[in-house]
Amino acid sequence: MCSSDPYAYARAALWSAAHRSDRILTVSEASKRDILRFFNVPAEKVVVVYNAIDEHFWDEPAADDVARVRERYQLDHQFVLYVGTIKPHKNLVRLIEAFARLREQGFDEVKLLIIGDEISKLPALRRAVHSHKLHKHVRFLGFLPDDTLKVLYRLASVFVFPSLYEGFGLPPLEAMACGTPVVTSNVSSLPEITGDAAQLVDPYDVDSIVDGMRRVLTDPALAATMRHKGMARAREFSWERSVARTLDTYRLVASWR
């Protein structure tokens, strides 16, 4: 009989699967550490196979497409960009608070664009915008197709991803592939994924998030270095390598049968 607590049922199912399996595939060393801590399995049983971004993010958009997106969304100013799901662990309330403090420090022409579905499920975001009187400066754009997204990445002055937890975290890599400086959290998998190509901040400290954004916005040389390092870092992740490592794991397990 299933437990009435879905979380307890999920934990029991995952524990059983972890101990019955020959190998466990996961997407980062950070996730591997979590699996080892929660499921008490041998370290050699867990194989890290990184994710990678879709290749089209590398394609430079046509000038007409850039002009169309800029005109449609009235992007005649610098803006900070967030892309991802709209959930509490994404830490968007602190991002809005950090953006408010950034504007107070003289960046009053900068806007914040938040791209992600189901904003209505996190009313704290709207309340944060209201409390800081940011109605004209924070825009929620909802879901956007990738062709539009890759233009917005390239137009953004800085991409900010202050998540409290990520198993992997694709949006920072997408931004890096598009040549956008990235500010992201110094927790979970994000330092592992971004390497030395991002400004790492304490996601629990609003001032730390502010400082990361300010550094990029005020230091053109730093921003240029981050663009170069970010594109190189994103190239280190590929689906070809991930598929090859997965196939090697399947062959290893099959050889034991």
Buried (B, 14 or more C-beta within 10 A) or exposed (E): EEEEEEEEEEBEEEBEEBEEEEEBBBBBBBBBBBBBEEBEBEEEBBBBBBBBBEEEBBEEBEEEBBEBBBEEBEBEEBBBBBBBEBBEEBBBBBBBBBBBBBBEEEBEEBBBBBBBEEBEEBEEBBEBBEEBEBEEBBBBBEEBEEEBBBBBBBBBBBBBBBBBBBEBBBBBBBBBBBBBBBBBBBBBBBBBBBBEBBBBBBBBEBEBBBBBBBBBBEEEEBBEEBBEBBBEBBEEBBBEEBEEBBEEBEEEEEEEE
